[in-house]
Amino acid sequence: MGCGRVGSTLATSLERRGHEVAIIDRDPLAFRRLAKDFQGHQIRGVGFDRDVLRRAGIEEAFAFAAVSSGDNSNIIAARVARETFGVKRVVARIYDPGRAEIFERLGIPTVATVRWAADQTLHHLLPQGSTPDYFDPSGKLVLAQIHLDNGWVGRRLTDIEDFSQSRVAFITRLGEARLPDRQMVYQEGDEVHLLTERMRLPELEQRLDAAPPQD
């Protein structure tokens, strides 16, 4: 639902991966954003209207994305897809970070664009600007890219885990994501993505941004 820049890009990408796609928008001019070779269904209407969703094939849908420009529309459409039509894979684009957190606790994944943009900007502005990649639906756990002091260079990732009592989920090295093993060491320029309890994240930012303890 939503044929703006995000929706049109998403629809085109899915189709090029071999999926059958239907896209809904109330503005017929919005479909001009689709690629010229797009062969999917273009449905004009309100994306949370049950009849419109049926015309789009919601009853046979594997997944549903609500990516219009309105939070309320996305919330309603996602809930209708999940609760009325039983679509198991549903995601909603939400601008309001507070709403996004509440919606996550209802069990529907959200893409909170404002929070994401702000977090990414903070990460580049501040040494201690962790970048949350994922919150679990309960809001208890967070996967975050976290800044480490240069004193950690040459230390094993298991040392970071032991010190922080958290889990290194993966690192990004020279633009390539890698799963850690017990022998892997932290190198200058690595981006470390840490899985931890959300409430501990500010504390871990401060501890890992300082030189590690000496053996």
C-alpha positions as CSV (number, residue, x, y, z in Angstrom):
1,M,0.0,0.0,0.0
2,G,1.4,3.3,-1.1
3,C,3.0,4.1,-4.5
4,G,5.4,6.8,-3.4
5,R,9.1,6.6,-3.7
6,V,9.4,3.8,-1.2
7,G,6.4,1.8,-2.4
8,S,7.3,2.0,-6.1
9,T,10.9,1.0,-5.4
10,L,9.8,-1.9,-3.2
11,A,7.2,-3.1,-5.7
12,T,9.7,-3.0,-8.6
13,S,12.4,-4.8,-6.5
14,L,10.0,-7.5,-5.5
15,E,8.8,-8.1,-9.0
16,R,12.4,-8.3,-10.3
17,R,13.0,-11.0,-7.7
18,G,10.3,-13.1,-9.3
19,H,7.3,-12.2,-7.0
20,E,3.8,-11.3,-8.1
21,V,3.1,-7.9,-6.8
22,A,0.0,-5.7,-6.4
23,I,0.3,-2.1,-5.4
24,I,-2.5,0.2,-4.0
25,D,-2.7,3.9,-4.1
26,R,-5.7,6.3,-4.1
27,D,-3.9,8.6,-6.6
28,P,-3.7,7.1,-10.2
29,L,-0.9,9.5,-11.0
30,A,1.3,7.8,-8.3
31,F,1.6,4.7,-10.5
32,R,3.8,6.7,-12.9
33,R,6.6,6.2,-10.4
34,L,6.7,2.5,-11.2
35,A,9.3,1.1,-13.6
36,K,8.2,1.1,-17.2
37,D,8.4,-2.7,-17.4
38,F,6.4,-3.2,-14.2
39,Q,3.8,-6.0,-14.8
40,G,2.1,-6.1,-11.4
41,H,-1.4,-5.1,-10.5
42,Q,-2.1,-1.4,-10.0
43,I,-5.1,-1.0,-7.7
44,R,-6.7,2.4,-7.2
45,G,-8.3,2.9,-3.8
46,V,-7.9,3.3,-0.1
47,G,-5.4,0.8,1.2
48,F,-7.3,-0.2,4.3
49,D,-10.6,-0.7,2.6
50,R,-11.4,-4.4,2.7
51,D,-12.9,-4.5,-0.8
52,V,-9.9,-2.7,-2.2
53,L,-7.6,-5.2,-0.5
54,R,-9.6,-8.1,-1.9
55,R,-9.2,-6.7,-5.4
56,A,-5.5,-6.6,-4.8
57,G,-5.5,-10.3,-3.9
58,I,-5.0,-9.9,-0.1
59,E,-6.7,-13.3,0.5
60,E,-3.9,-15.1,-1.3
61,A,-1.1,-12.7,-0.2
62,F,2.1,-14.0,1.4
63,A,3.1,-10.6,2.7
64,F,1.8,-7.0,3.0
65,A,3.7,-3.7,3.4
66,A,2.0,-0.5,4.4
67,V,4.3,2.3,3.2
68,S,2.0,5.3,2.5
69,S,2.9,8.7,3.8
70,G,0.3,8.5,6.6
71,D,1.0,6.8,10.0
72,N,-2.7,6.3,10.7
73,S,-3.4,4.8,7.3
74,N,-0.4,2.4,7.6
75,I,-1.4,1.3,11.1
76,I,-5.0,0.6,10.1
77,A,-4.0,-1.2,6.9
78,A,-1.4,-3.3,8.6
79,R,-3.9,-4.4,11.3
80,V,-6.6,-5.2,8.7
81,A,-4.2,-7.3,6.7
82,R,-3.0,-9.2,9.9
83,E,-6.2,-9.4,11.9
84,T,-8.9,-9.6,9.2
85,F,-7.1,-11.5,6.4
86,G,-4.6,-13.4,8.4
87,V,-1.5,-12.3,6.5
88,K,1.4,-13.4,8.7
89,R,4.2,-11.2,7.2
90,V,3.2,-7.6,7.7
91,V,5.3,-4.5,8.0
92,A,4.3,-0.8,8.4
93,R,6.2,2.4,7.8
94,I,5.8,4.8,10.7
95,Y,7.1,8.3,11.1
96,D,6.3,8.8,14.8
97,P,8.9,6.9,16.9
98,G,6.5,6.7,19.8
99,R,3.8,5.1,17.7
100,A,6.4,2.8,16.1
101,E,7.4,1.4,19.5
102,I,3.8,0.8,20.6
103,F,3.1,-0.9,17.2
104,E,6.1,-3.2,17.6
105,R,4.7,-4.4,20.9
106,L,1.5,-5.4,19.1
107,G,3.6,-7.8,17.1
108,I,3.8,-5.9,13.7
109,P,7.3,-4.9,12.6
110,T,7.7,-1.2,11.8
111,V,10.2,0.9,9.9
112,A,10.4,4.1,11.9
113,T,12.0,6.4,9.3
114,V,12.4,9.5,11.5
115,R,14.1,7.5,14.3
116,W,16.3,5.7,11.8
117,A,17.5,8.9,10.1
118,A,18.1,10.6,13.5
119,D,20.1,7.6,14.8
120,Q,22.2,7.4,11.7
121,T,23.0,11.1,11.9
122,L,23.9,10.8,15.6
123,H,26.2,7.9,14.9
124,H,28.2,10.1,12.5
125,L,28.1,13.2,14.7
126,L,29.0,11.8,18.1
127,P,31.6,9.2,19.3
128,Q,28.9,7.7,21.6
129,G,26.1,7.6,19.1
130,S,25.0,3.9,18.9
131,T,22.8,3.1,15.9
132,P,19.9,0.8,16.8
133,D,19.3,-1.8,13.9
134,Y,16.5,-3.7,15.5
135,F,14.2,-3.8,18.6
136,D,12.5,-7.0,19.5
137,P,8.7,-6.8,19.7
138,S,8.7,-6.6,23.6
139,G,11.2,-3.7,23.5
140,K,13.6,-5.5,25.8
141,L,16.4,-6.3,23.4
142,V,18.2,-4.1,20.9
143,L,20.7,-4.8,18.2
144,A,22.9,-1.7,17.8
145,Q,26.0,-0.6,16.1
146,I,28.2,0.7,18.8
147,H,31.4,2.7,18.9
148,L,34.5,1.2,20.5
149,D,37.6,3.0,21.8
150,N,40.8,2.4,19.7
151,G,42.2,0.5,22.6
152,W,40.1,-2.4,21.7
153,V,41.9,-2.8,18.4
154,G,43.7,-6.2,18.4
155,R,41.5,-7.7,21.1
156,R,39.3,-10.7,20.4
157,L,35.6,-10.1,19.9
158,T,35.0,-12.6,22.7
159,D,36.8,-10.2,25.1
160,I,34.3,-7.5,24.1
161,E,31.5,-10.0,24.8
162,D,32.9,-11.0,28.2
163,F,33.5,-7.3,29.2
164,S,30.0,-6.1,28.1
165,Q,28.1,-9.3,29.0
166,S,26.5,-9.0,25.6
167,R,26.7,-10.7,22.2
168,V,28.5,-9.5,19.1
169,A,25.9,-10.4,16.5
170,F,28.1,-9.4,13.5
171,I,30.7,-7.0,12.3
172,T,31.0,-5.0,9.1
173,R,34.6,-4.9,7.8
174,L,35.4,-3.0,4.6
175,G,31.7,-2.8,3.8
176,E,31.2,-6.6,4.2
177,A,29.1,-8.1,7.0
178,R,30.8,-11.0,8.8
179,L,29.7,-13.4,11.4
180,P,32.2,-13.6,14.3
181,D,34.1,-16.6,15.4
182,R,36.1,-17.2,18.6
183,Q,39.4,-16.2,17.0
184,M,38.2,-13.0,15.3
185,V,39.8,-9.8,16.6
186,Y,38.6,-6.2,16.4
187,Q,40.3,-4.2,13.7
188,E,40.4,-0.5,13.1
189,G,37.5,0.6,11.0
190,D,35.3,-2.4,12.0
191,E,31.6,-1.7,12.7
192,V,30.5,-3.8,15.7
193,H,26.8,-4.7,16.0
194,L,26.0,-5.7,19.6
195,L,22.9,-7.5,20.9
196,T,22.1,-6.5,24.4
197,E,19.3,-5.4,26.8
198,R,17.9,-2.1,25.7
199,M,18.2,-0.5,29.1
200,R,21.9,-1.3,29.3
201,L,22.7,0.4,25.9
202,P,23.7,3.8,27.3
203,E,25.9,2.2,30.0
204,L,27.7,0.0,27.4
205,E,28.2,3.0,25.1
206,Q,30.2,4.7,27.8
207,R,32.1,1.6,28.9
208,L,33.1,0.5,25.4
209,D,34.1,4.0,24.4
210,A,36.8,3.9,27.0
211,A,40.1,2.0,26.9
212,P,39.6,-1.7,27.8
213,P,40.9,-3.0,31.2
214,Q,44.4,-4.3,31.2
215,D,44.9,-8.1,31.6
